[in-house]
Amino acid sequence: MSHSDETLFQTIRDTLFTSVIGDVMDAAGLTHQFLPPAIRALRPNDMLVGRAMPVLEADCASDVGARALTEPFGLMFRALDELKTGEVYICTGSSPRYALWGELMATRALSLGAAGAVLDGFHRDTKGLLNLPFPVFSQGSYAQDQRVRGRVVDYGCPIEFPNATRVHPGDLVVGDIDGVLIVPSAHVDDIVAAALAKVEGEEMVRQRILGGQSTQAIFDETGIM
């Protein structure tokens, strides 16, 4: 992770949140950047900030044959082992029939300095995950294993979620109690700058509300609410 990314991530953690980032992306015409709302934080207070390392999963229905014997999880181990500091393992493509993430995967990702995991599906080993300082965002917990049911078929490639949100390698991933969103890498600097300015504006609006002004009058003057 570069020094600039380290500074960027800390600024986002200290000051920003998904609602304000989403608002400024809407204003910039980036209107399909939130992942499906079923993807939630394992712990409500967790915040996730990092660069996307996209992973593509697919269903299968076989526990026999050479591939099943030599690569029962497909490319999952390769994808996991290639995580870099500050990256987010972000996965989609499968049906919600099995877990895509567990405690041992999180332990490995944590040892590599990864920033978290985002799953368009379930996690398992919840008790173990709760004991690790590693943010996990998923559709919930379900113990059924992906082995014989699903495999990672590609990684480090663009992926698309069911609501048409596209994720490219290196995009910014931000998650908190209100959801997970993707900031395209080419727009990160402008979007973060606009979000920081909006936070300042919202604080001014808050003070005006506390001072007794009407929301309509404030909005007419500032365009913020």
N, C-alpha and C positions, 0 to 999 in steps of 0.2 A: 504494500500500500504506500502510495506516495505521501510526502509531507502535506501536499495541498489537499489530498483526499482526507487525511487525518484531521486537518483543520476544518474542512467542510463538514465532515460527519459530526464533529463536536459542536459546531455552530448549529446544525440542525437539531441535535439532541437537546441543546441548551435552550433553544429559542422557538423552534418551529413545531408544527404538528400537522397531521394529514389534512385536516379541514382547510387550513389556510393555504397549504400547498395546492390542494385540489382546486380551490377558488381561483388562484392566480393562473393555474393551467387552463381552467375553463375560459378565463378572460383572454388567454393567448391562443384559443382555438384547439387546445389539446383536451378534448372532451371525453375520451374513452381510456382514462389512465388508471382508474381504480379497478382492482381485482374484484371478483365476485364477493358479495358481502358475507357469504357463508365462511370465508376464510378469516379466522379470528385468532387473536393472541392466546397462547396457552395460559399465560399469566396476564391479567388486565393491565398491570403497570409496565409490562415490557415495551421497550421501543427498539425498533430495528432500523438501522441505517447501514447501507452497504451497496456494493456494486453487484449486479446480477451475473450469476453463472447459471444460465438456463439449462434445464435438464428435461428431456422428452421421454416420457414413460408410455408404454403401450400394454394392453392386455394380451395375455396368451392363455393357452389351455393345454399345456403339455408339461409333464415332468419326466419325459423320456427322450432319448435321442442324444446325439453328441453335444449339441448346444446346451441342453438342459443339464448335462453332466459337467461340462467344463465352464459354463457361464450361466448358472441358474438365475442370476439377477441381471443378466445382460451386461451392460456397460456401467452398472451402478458403482462398482468398486473403483473403476477408473475415474468416473466423474467425481466421486468423493475424494479420492486421493489427490486430484488435481486442484482442489480448492486452494485459493490463495488468501492471504491476509486481507480482511475487509470484504470478502466476497460472500454472496448469499446463494445458497443452493435453492433454486426456485424451479419447481417441477409441476408439469401438467401433462395431460394426454391420456390418462387412464380413466376407467370407470371407478366409481366409489365402492369397490368390493373388497379392498384390502388396504393395509397401512403402507405408506410410502416412506416412513421415517421412524427411527427408534433410538433408544438410548445409546447403543454402540455407535451408530452413525453420528449422533450428536457429539459423542466423546471424541471421535476422530476429527470431526470438523472443528471442534473447539481447540484441539491440539494443533491444528493448522492455522489458527487465528481467524477462521471464518466468522462472519458477522451474524449468521442466523440461517434459518431454513423457512421457506414459504412453500406450502404444499396445497395443490388443488386436489385434496383428498385427505386421508386420515393419517394421524400419527399413532404410535402405540408406546408401550413402556412409560406410561404417563408418570408414575411415581419416580422413576429414575430421571426422567427429563426435568421434573420439578426440582430436583436436587442439583441441576447443572446451571451455571450462569450463561445460558445460551438461549436466545429468543427463538421460539418455534411458533409459526402461524399456520393453522390448518383448519379443516372443516370439523375437527373434533377427534376423539379417540376411538379406536377400533382395533382389536388385537389381531385380527386375521392377517397372516403374513402375505407379502407379495410373491414369495417364492412359489412357483408353479402357476401363478395367476397373472403376474406382470413382470415386465423387464424394462430396464432403461435401454432405449434404442439409439439415442444420440445425446450429445451434450455440447455446451459451448456453441449452440446454434440458436437462431431465432425461434421462439415458441409463441403460441397464441392461446389465450384463455377463452373459455366458452362465450364470454361477453365481448369478444373481439379485442381485448387488450393485448397488444403485442409487446414482447420483451426481447430485447437484443442483449448480447453480452456487453457488459460495461454500463448498461443503464443503471440509474440510481433507483434503489428500492427503499421505500420508507414505510414502516408499519407502526401502528400504535393501537390503542383501544378502539379507535373508530374505523380501522380497516388498513388495507395495504394499497399503496399506489406506486406507479412507475413513472419516473421522470426520464424521458429520452436523453441519452448522454449529450446530444448536441444542444439541448436546451437547459442543462443543469444550472449554469451560471446565471442566466437571465431569470429563470424561475425562482431560484433561491433568493436572488436579490429582490425580486418583486414580492416574495413571501415575507421577507424581513421588513420591507417597507409597509406591507399590509398589517403586520403585527403591531408596528408603531401606530398606524392609523387606528387600529381597533382599540388600542389602549386609550387613545385620545377620545374615541367615541364612548368608551366605558366611563371615562371621567365626566363627559357631558351628560350621560344618562344619570350618573350619581348626582350631578348638579341640578337635575330636574328638567332637562330639555326633553322634548318629545322625540320618539324614534323617527317619526315622519320628518320633522324639521332637520334632524341630524342627517338622515339619509339624503334629503333634498340638497343639503349643503355639501356633504362629503362623498356620497355614493357608497358608503360603507355601512353594512349591518350584518 
